[in-house]
Amino acid sequence: MNQQVNDFDVLIVGAGISGIGMAAHMREKAPGHSFAIVERRDNLGGTWDLFRYPGIRSDSDMHTLGFDFEPWKHEKSIADGPAILEYLDRIVDERDIRRHIRFGQKVVAADWHESDARWHVTLETSEGEKKHVSANWLYLGSGYYDYDEPYDPGFDFGEFDGQVIHPQFWPKDLDYAGKNVVVIGSGATAVTIVPSMSDKAAKVTMLQRTPTWMFSRPAKDAFANTLRKILPEKLAYRITRWKNITLQDISFKRARTRPEKVADFLHTKIRKIMGKDFDLTPFTPPYNPWDQRLCLVPDDDLFAAIKKGKADVVTGHIKAFEKGGVRLSDDRFLPADIVVTATGLKLAVAGKIALSKDGAPINLADHFYYKGCMFSNVPNLAVVFGYLNASWTLRADINSDYICRVLNHQKATGTDVAVPVLPTDHKLEEDDIFDFSSGYIQRGKHIMSKNAVAYPWRLNQEYVIDRKRMKADPVDDGILGLYQHGANAREPEEQLEAAE
C-alpha cells in the first residue's frame, strides 16, 4: 500500500449532485477549508453518468433538482441526462472544482482516529492500487443505491432466447429497431424507457405486477420561461424554485389528508389525454397517491405512445420466460426479442464503505440520524440522503450549508471534533424511517439508520421545516459536542457536562 498521506479538512466521497454541491458550498461559504472529491468513476455526474438507457431524464423539475446557488437555464424543466451533465460540468469549471476531483478512486474503508481527530481513508484505484489519505471530515455524497449490483428479483430466464438488459448496465449502441421489447417494472425508469424506445421498436410493453400513480405535466415550465424573459436570471429562478417547492409540499400533504381527491385529479388528467372511456385499471394502484413516489410523465409521452399503438401497459405475474417471449400466469404470452428488467435498485448505505472508529466497526444502522445529516455519537461524518417526497438536491443543499456552518464554527472556536452526543439511556421513541411502501425502500430498511419521532434525531420528510431549522438553529445547540481532540482526554459526553 502506498503510505503517502494527503491531509484535507474535508474529504468528499462522490462527484455526483451531492458531492459537487458540497464542494460548491465550501468554495462560497467555507473558503478557508481544504477539500478533495474522490470519485470511483472516470467522469463526474454519479447517477447521470452511470445510467445511459434511452430517454434518461430527471423525474423532478430542475428548478428544485438544480442547486439553490445556480439557476437552471434550459427551456425544459424536466431535463434529459446530457443536459444535467452539462449543468454539473459548468458548475465544476466555473467554480474551479474540477482540479480537486480525483477520478478512478474508490473509498473502501475509513477509520476514525480519536488521537488525531482524523478519518484515515483507504482508497482503491481503478488499477487496483491502494492509497491512503486522511481528513478531518468525511462527507458522503455517494448516493443511496448499490452501483455494482442492482436489485435481483430472482428471475429464471429459462428458454428465453433474446437479450436481457438491466437499465443500470445499458449496452452501448443497442439495436432495438423493429423488435418487440418487454420492460418489466412500473417505476420511473420503466416509465422513461417505454416511450423512448417506442419510436424505433415494433412494440414496447410495460409489464407491471402492480400499477403506479402517474402524473402528467409539460416538460417546459411556462411560468419559469416567462419569468426569465422579464426578470434577472437568479431572481426568476428563485421565484420558480419556491413556487415548485410550495406546490409540491401542498400536493403531498393533500395526498395524505384527502387521497381520494388526489387520485381523482390524477385520473382526470389521464382521461383528458386518452378519452373519457379509457380503461384506468392499469393506472389504478391498490395504494394511495404518495404512499409511493408518483411517476412523472412529461408531455404525455407514455400515453402518446399507447395511443399510437407503439406501447402498451400490461398488469400480470410472470409464469415463465419462454422462447420468443414471456408467459404470464393467466397464460397470456408477450412476444419479446429484448427483456428490460427495470425492477428497481438495491439500497446501499455510505457507499458500502467499511467505517470504523479506532478499529471498531461502525454500523450506521445502530445509530440515530441527527438533523438528517449526521449520526449519533459518530464524529465528523456527514451524509446526504435526499427527500422521497421532493427533489434530492433540496436536502443536499441544506446539508452542505449546515456543514459549512459547523466548519466555520469550529474554526472560530478552535475545535476540531463535532459529534452529535446521544446518551446510552436516551429513551428516544423510534419512528418509521420511511413511511413509503416502495419495494426498494422496504427491502433496504434494515440497513438504514434509526429515526426518532422528535427532531433533531430523525431524517425528516418536510423540506420547508428542515430548511428553517438547519439555517436558524445554533450550531452549538447543546447536543452537538464540539471539542478539541485530546483535551484532557475526556469523552464527548464528559466534555459536554463540563461545559454546562
N, C-alpha and C positions, 0 to 999 in steps of 0.2 A: 504494500500500500504506500502511495505517495503521502508522506507525513507532513508535507509543507502546509502550514496553517495560514489561511487568509481570514482576517477578522473584519466583521461588519457589525454595525449596530443592529441592522435588521436583515435577515435572510428571507426573501420572499420565494415561496415554492409555487411555481406555475406562472406561465406568461399568457394566461387567458384573460378574460374580463376582470376577474378578481385581482390577479397579480398586477396587471398593468394599472388598474385603478389605484391600488395601494402605492405603487411607485409614483404615479402622477400626484397623488395627495401628498406624499412625502416631499416631492420637489417643491410643492407650493406651500405646505403648511408645517413641515419639519425639515427645512433645508439644511440644518446643521447636523443631520444624522446621515451616516453612510448606509448604503443598501446594495444588495445584489439580487437578481432574479435567477433562479435555476429552473430550467425548462427541459424536460426529458425528450421532447420532440425537437426537430430541426427547424421548426418555424413557430412563430408566436400564434396566438389565437385560441389555443385549447380546443374546445368543442368545435369551434368554427373552422379549424384547420383539420381536425380529425374526420369529421363527417363530410363525405363527398357524394352522398346519394342525390338523385335527381330532385331539383327543386328546394334543396336545403335552405331554410329560411327561419327567421325568428317566429316564435309563437306569442310574442309580446310586442307591443308597439315600441319603436326605437326611441320615442321621447321619454320612456321610462327604462327601457333596457340600455339606453345610452347613459353616459355619466352625467352627473349634475354639473360638472365643470366644462363639458364640451358639447356644444349644440349638435344635433343631428341635422344635416343639411340636405339630405336627399328628399326628393318628392315623395317617395314611398316610405311610409312609416312602418309597414310590415316588410322587412328587408331580407334580401337573399344573402347567403353566406359570403360571397365575394364582396358585397357592399359593406358587410360588417367587418371583414378583414381589412378592407381599405380604411375604414374608420379607426380601427385599432392601430394600424400601421402609421397613420397620420399622427395620432396622439404620441406614439412612441418616438417618432422622428422629431416632431415639433418640440417635445419636452426633453430631448436628449436622454432618452431612457434606453435606447437600443444597445448602447455600449455597456450597459450594466447587466445585460442578459447573457447568461451562459447556456447556450443551447446544447442539446445532446447529453445532458447530465441529469440523472435521476437520483432523488433523495431516497435512500433505502433505510437509513436509521438516523436517529437524533437522540443524544443522551445529554440531559441537563446536569451540569456540574455545579453544585452549590458552592464549591470552593472558589470559583472564579466567575460565577453568575453568567455562564455562557452555555449555549447549546453547542455541543460538539457533533458535527453532522458528517455522516458518511455518504459520499456521492459515488455513483457508478456511471461511467461514461458509456456511450454507445459502443465503444470498442472493448468494454469490459474492464477498463482500468478503474481502480478505487482511488478516490481522493478524499481529503479531509478538510473541512472548513469549520469555522466557529462563528457564532453570532450571539449577541446579547438577546435578541428577539427572533422568534421563528413565526412567520406569518404564512398561514396555509391558504393559498388560493388555488388549491388543486382540484376544485370541483367536488362533485358528490357521487360520481359513479366510477366503476372499475374500467380503466382504459384498456386493460389487457383482455378482459373476459366479459362478454355480455351475458345477460340472463339466458340460461338454457332451460326451456320448458321440458326438455327430455323427449323431443320428437324422434320417432323411429321412421326414417325415410324409406325403409324397406325397398320396394321395387321401383321407386321413383327414378326416372332416367334423365331428368332435366337438371338445371342448375339450382343450387340452394345458396342464397346470399343473405347475410345479416347486414343491416344498414351501417353498423359500426365499422365494417370492413368491406366497403363497397369496392368492387374491382374497377380498375381504370378502363375506360372505353368499352363498357359492357354493351353488347349489341342486343337490343330487345325489339328492334323494328319488326313488325308483323307477327310478334309472338304473343302467346297467352301468358299473362302474369297473374299469380295469386299472391296477394300481400296479406300475411297473417298478422292481425293486430288492428286496434281501433284507436290508438293514441295519436299524438301529434305527428310522429314520424310517418305512420301509415297514411294519415290524412294529407300529409305533404306529398308523399311518393305517388299515391294513386293518380291524382290529376296530372302530375308532372310526367309520368310515364305514358299516360293515355294518348298523348299526341302521336307517338310512334308505334306503340304496341297495338296488336289486334284488339285486345280486350284486357282490362285490368280489373280484377275482382278483389275487393277488400273483404277478407273473411274474418269476421269477428265472433268471438264467443259471447261477448256482451256489448250492447250498444254504448255509445258515448254521447254526451251532450255536445252539440255543435253550435258554434256562434259565428254567424257570417257577418263580415264587415268589409268595407273598402280597404284596399292596400294603401291607398293615399288618404291622408288626413286633410280634408279640405280646409278645416279650421286652421290647422297649423300652416298650411301653404299660403293661406290668405294673410295670416299674421306676419309671415316672413316678408311679404311684399310691402307692408306698411310700417313695420316696427324694426328696430335693431335686432340682429340675429339672436343675441343672447337673451334679450327680453322676450322675444317671441317664443323661444324655446322654453324659457322658464314658465311662461303662462300656459303653454300647451302641456308641458310636463305636469304641472299642478292640476290642470283640468283632467288629464287622464288618470292621475293618481286618485283624485276625488271621485270620479265616476266609477272607477274600478272598486274603490272601497265601498261606495254606496251599493253597487250591484252585488258584491259579495255578501254584504250584511243583509241585503234584501233576500238573497237566496237562502240564507239561514232562517230568516223570520217568516218569509212568505214564499216557500219553494214552488208552490203550485203556480203562482203568478209569474215567476221567472221561467218556469217550464212552458207555460202558455206563450210567453213572449218569444222564446227560442223557436217553438214550433210555428208560430205565426210567421216568423222571418223565413223559415224553410218553405212553408206553403206559398208564400208570396213569390218565391223563386220557382217552385216546382208545380204549383197549381193546387187548387183547394181540395182536389180528390186524391192527392198524393198520399201513399201509404207511409205513415210516420213510424211504423213499428220498428224499422231498423235504426231509428234515431230517437227511440224512447227507452232510456236505461231504466233498470229496476231501482235506481237510487236517485236522490235529489240533485239538482244542479249544484255544483261546487262541493259535493261530497268527494268528487274527484275534479281535477283541473279541467276546465272547459277546453274543447279543441277549437282552434281558430280556423275558419275557412275564409281566406282573403279573396275578395272579388268573386265569391260564389264558385270558385274553380272546381271544387269537387262536384257540386250539383250540376254545373255546366257539362262536365264530362259524363255524368249519369244521363242527362237529357239527350246528349248526342249518341248514347248507346255505346260509348267507349269505356265506360266504367260501371261497376255495379257494387252494391254492398249486400253481402250475404251473412246471415246470422246462423251459426250452427257449430256443432262439435265435430272434430276430426275423428274419423274411424280408422283411416289408413291412408298412407301415401302409396299410390299405385303407379304403374307405368302410364305416363301421359297426364297425370293429374292427381287430384285429392278427392278421396271418397269421404263423405260426411256420414254421421251416424244415422241419418234418415235416408241414406242410400243415394242422395244427390251426388253427382260427380262434377267436379270443377276442372275443366281442362287446364293444364299448366305446362308450359315449357320452362318457366322460371318460377321458383317459390322464394318470396322475400319474407324472412322471419322478423317482422317488426314487433317482436314480442316483449320489448322492454329492456331496461338497463338493470345492472346489478349495482346496488349501492356500495360505496366504499367510503370509509372514514379516514380523514387525514392523509389521503393519497396512499394508503396502505403502508405508511412509514412506521417502522418499529420505534416507538417512543419509549424513553426510559428516563429515570431520574437517579443519578449516581448508580447506574447499572440495574436498578429495579424497574421492571416493565411498568409502563403506564397504560392502563386500559381505559380509554375515554368513556366507555360505557358505564364505568363505576363512578363517574364524576358528573356534577350538575353543570349545565350551561350557566354562564354569567353574562347577562345582557346580550345573549345570542352571539357572543363574540369571543369570550374566554371560557375557561373551565375551572371549577372549584379546586383549589389547592394545587394547581399546575401553574408554575411561574412563567412569565414572559412568552406565552403561547397564545396566538390569536388565530381565528379561523373565519372563513366565510361559508355559510350555508344559507342560500338565498330563500326568498319567500316562495311558498307554494301557491299563494293566492294573489301574487303580484310578481313584478319583474325581479329577476335575480339581482340585478345591479343596484336596486334600491337598498338592499342590505349591504352589498359590497361598499357602497358609498358611505353609509353611516358608520360601518365598522372601521373603514380606513380613516375616516375623520376622527373617530374616537381614539384609535390607537395613536394617531399623531398628537392628540391632546395629552395622552399618557406619556408619550416620549418627551414632549416639551416640559411637562410637569416634572418628570424625573430629572431632566437636565437642570431645571431651575432649583430643585431641592437636593441635588447631589445623590439621588438614589438610583440604583441600577436593577432592582428587582421589583416586579409588580405581580402580586398573586392574590386572586380572589379567595379570601380566607373563609372556610366553612368548617365550624367545629364538628367533631365526630358525633356529638349529641344534638345535632341541628334540629331534628323533629320537623323537617320540611315535609309538606304534603305533596306527593308526586302527582303530576298531571300527565295525560296522554301527550307524548312528544308531538305527534301529528294526528289531528282529527280528520284524516283523509283515508279513504278506502282503496286508493290506488294500489295495484299489485306490488310495484317496486317499493313503495313506502312500507307496506305491511311486511314484505319479505325482509326488509333491512332494519326493522325496529330494534332488533336485539343487539345491533352494533352501535346504535345511536346513544348519545349521552342522555343523562336524566333531565327531566323537565319538572320544575316545581309549579305549583299553582300561582304562587306570588312572585312578582318581579322583585329583584333582578335575576333570580335563579331560574331562568327559562329562555327558551327560544320562541319569542313571540311571533304571532302572525298578523300583527297590526302595525304597519309601517308608520302611519301618522303619529301614533303614540310613541313608538320606538324612536323616531327621529327627534321628537321634542325632548325626550328624556336623555338620549345619548348626547345631545348638544348642551342641555341645560343643567343636568345633574353634575355636581362637582366630581372631579377625578378622585379626590381623596374623600370618599363617601363613608368611611368607617368600615367598609367591607373589603375594599381593595387594599391589601397590605403593601406598603411602599417602604423599602428599606435598602440600605447599603449592605452588600454581601459581606459576611464575616464580622459584622458589627456585634461585638460581644458574644458572637457565636450562638445567637438566640434564634429560635424558630419563629416563623412569621406570626403565629398566634401570640407568642410571648411578647414580641415587639409591639403588636397592636395594643396589648394590655398595658404595656409600659407607657405607651403614648397617650392613653386615655387619662 
